[in-house]
Structures are given as C-alpha cells and as structure tokens.
Amino acid sequence: KNQVEQSPQSLIILEGKNCTLQCNYTVSPFSNLRWYKQDTGRGPVSLTIMTFSENTKSNGRYTATLDADTKQSSLHITASQLSDSASYICVVSSSYSGSARQLTFGSGTQLTVLP
Amino acid sequence: GAVVSQHPSRVICKSGTSVKIECRSLDFQATTMFWYRQFPKQSLMLMATSNEGSKATYEQGVEKDKFLINHASLTLSTLTVTSAHPEDSSFYICSAQGPLTSGGDNEQFFGPGTRLTVL
C-alpha cells in the first residue's frame, strides 16, 4: 500500500528561524514528489515539484530535497515569516498522467511561526 | 495563470437540503477535475474524478447518489451534496488538471475550498 508519512505533525518556531520538515514515502512506481502549502481554510498551493532525477529544488525561501534511494524528502524554510504559518503537505505521484487517483497525500505538518 | 475558483467559499444549510458547489478553471481548459473532502487536521481525501462530457468516477465508499457531479464544460464542474446531513459538514476542495508540461506531467491546481456546515 502506498504511504506518505510526514514529521513532525506540528512545529512551532520563532520568526526569523529556519526549520526542516520531513517526508518519507513508500510509493511505487514513483513519478514525482510535490510540496504544497495550505493556509487555514484555503486550498493547497504548490511550492516545489521534483522528479526522480532531481535532488534539490528551490522556490524563494523554500528548498526541497529528494533522496530517491532512501525515499525521503525534506522541505527547508529559511528565515521564517509569520505568513509561513500553514500546513505543509507532501504529495507523491505514481503516474505520469497527473491523475489524482495516483496521488498519495501525507497528513501534513502544521507549522506555526510566532513573533 | 492556472487559477481555479470555487463558489461559494462558505455555506451553512439545514439538514435535508441540497447544496451545489461550483469549481471553475479560469484561464485554462480542464478535461479532468477532481473533488476532495478534508476533515479537520486531516489530509485531503479524493472523492471522485470528474470528466468533461462523461460520468464521474467515484472512489470506494463515496455514494454517487449523494454526491452528484456534473462536468458540463471544459471549465466548470459542480458537486451537489444531496439531502445533506451534519456528518457531511467538511471542507470540500476541487482541483483541475492542467495542460501537459514540458516534463510530460499534468499538474493539478487546487481551488480555495468550500466550507460546508450542515445544521
């Protein structure tokens, strides 16, 4: 059974600090891995997408890494801001067609940035 | 680009009534849209796949007679929760499958969600 596990479940940090969120997956076959940011009461917004051959991808203060051998990914947030408070969801796709039926969602990490 | 909207953003209704939620792709055509449900502190759960011009495909455990899906055009899919009950209260999110990228992948773009509360 395909699974995506994220840790920690929740995290509280002070504004300006860095943090790293983890994602372990057992999804086969593997197509790509995406990190989404979901603000409370909003839909998910894509931050990064990585395929098998990519091991790092940046989007501003967000940097995602992928180790396809160990099936692990991380999302590093640099110089956190209050607006970074959200749920961060790791999603692994096992299809090149983009069908949602081949997406496995993690349960998310709830990040709270305090002033 | 790649904006997906949902309407309404929030709805409160009495038990037994039906509620319609619209999902629109604003700047691209989407032959396939997806409907998700999300309970508090849980991740998204796929309910059904909506295909333009054909019947929707429902995931196991999702009642197709209760959650009616219509995908009448390439930019609009609707989800109707019929005879809603309090246990149907949830956050409903749609996504639209975008055009094929240069990498050969179809990214999904999510709508902002609709909060349904059934009293």
Interface residues (C-beta under 8 A of the other chain):
Chain A: S31 N32 Y36 G41 R42 G43 P44 V45 S46 I49 T51 I89 S93 Y96 S97 G98 S99 A100 R101 L103 F105 G106 S107 G108 Q110
Chain B: V4 Q6 T32 F34 Y36 K41 Q42 S43 L44 L46 T49 T57 E59 F91 I93 S95 Q97 G98 G103 G104 D105 N106 E107 Q108 F109 F110 G111 P112 G113 R115
